[in-house]
């Protein structure tokens, strides 16, 4: 059995930013070869690390080189796992099931390239549940940002009629016929194990991941007296206008740097 987080292969990848290098990495997770994309500033320094946890499922919502290069340009080393079963990775995407290990083990990949001990999680959409589980199951996370993030998989089934067929196939039924599969993916009962501060970013008109995901997460974290901050935007949906998006990314990167380990 290969060691979790061990790198199997590394290759150069075209970068959209002349100040950032990209490399595609194949690493071991739970006995599977999984792939991800690493972004590093060309100028060497002891940068903090960001594990970017993407949204979507398989090829939908794939890691965008421009996004992780944007994060790296703020002075971070960034690693974004594709999750299993995607772009040649072994296994199959389970939408927050055992594939959560791909995020958890990706922290060790990131640490091989990041000289700082400060590791942040930056999640979007479906990546929200991956980030929460990573924060629950690891004790070396400095901060967590979840943007338009899923916090309750049953909510996703209710909201996204277009995803129900996929969710029934992947999770083995609906919340009514297989409730355990949905409960196992929803991390709310384990939030007491998160020690990192959390920033929740959400557009209140979001129809892809409803605003109630953010409210549910905020209220659950407060129940456990966790450090939680919220940036809610009444006029925006799941996808912010490009200029606002850039400003929020800038502010979120500054927020992460200010958090205490």
PyMOL commands that set and color helices and strands:
alter all, ss='L'
color gray80, all
select helices_A, chain A and resi 65-72+100-111+127-137+153-159+161-171+179-185+188-193+211-223+242-258
alter helices_A, ss='H'
color red, helices_A
select strands_A, chain A and resi 7-13+20-29+32-41+48-53+76-81+119-124+143-147+197-203+228-233
alter strands_A, ss='S'
color yellow, strands_A
deselect
rebuild
show_as cartoon
